[in-house]
Amino acid sequence: MARRNIRLSIQQAIFKIVTEKAKDCNVLWDNEPMREQSDEFPHYKVVSEIVISKEVIEKSFDLFEKNYKAITKLKDEYYYLLWKQLRTELRQFIRSAPYLANKINNKTFTEQINELHRIFNKHFEKILS
């Protein structure tokens, strides 16, 4: 019973982290000037916050894995939750950002976008035409 409670507590802690990090990303996105909320602006702060969120989640899994090895099997599910909690416009921006990264030719931005695509690509929604 105690082990089950520990596992549940670990899952709840990671869920809370994911939810809070999604909120942080959305607040940054919402605070972008309206004219810049498009696919034409790099949104460096927002992209950096999503990368930081991913790193915090990774570290959480590393730390919690010491008490609950199987938690890492759920990692992709938590990334799905993070992705789905991001604003629709922000998700659209991330999906289309590789084009912008090539256009502005900023190495750090390109690496960050590539990393986000590696993590979230399987969670991208299908766009109906």
Sequence and secondary structure as in RCSB ss.txt:
>XXXX:A:sequence
MARRNIRLSIQQAIFKIVTEKAKDCNVLWDNEPMREQSDEFPHYKVVSEIVISKEVIEKSFDLFEKNYKAITKLK
DEYYYLLWKQLRTELRQFIRSAPYLANKINNKTFTEQINELHRIFNKHFEKILS
>XXXX:A:secstr
 HHHHHHHHHHHHHHHHHHHHHHHHHHHHHTS GGG STTS  HHHHHHHHHHHHHHHHHHHHHTTT GGGGGGH
HHHHHHHHHHS HHHHHHHHHHHHHHHHHT HHHHHHHHHHHHHHGGG      
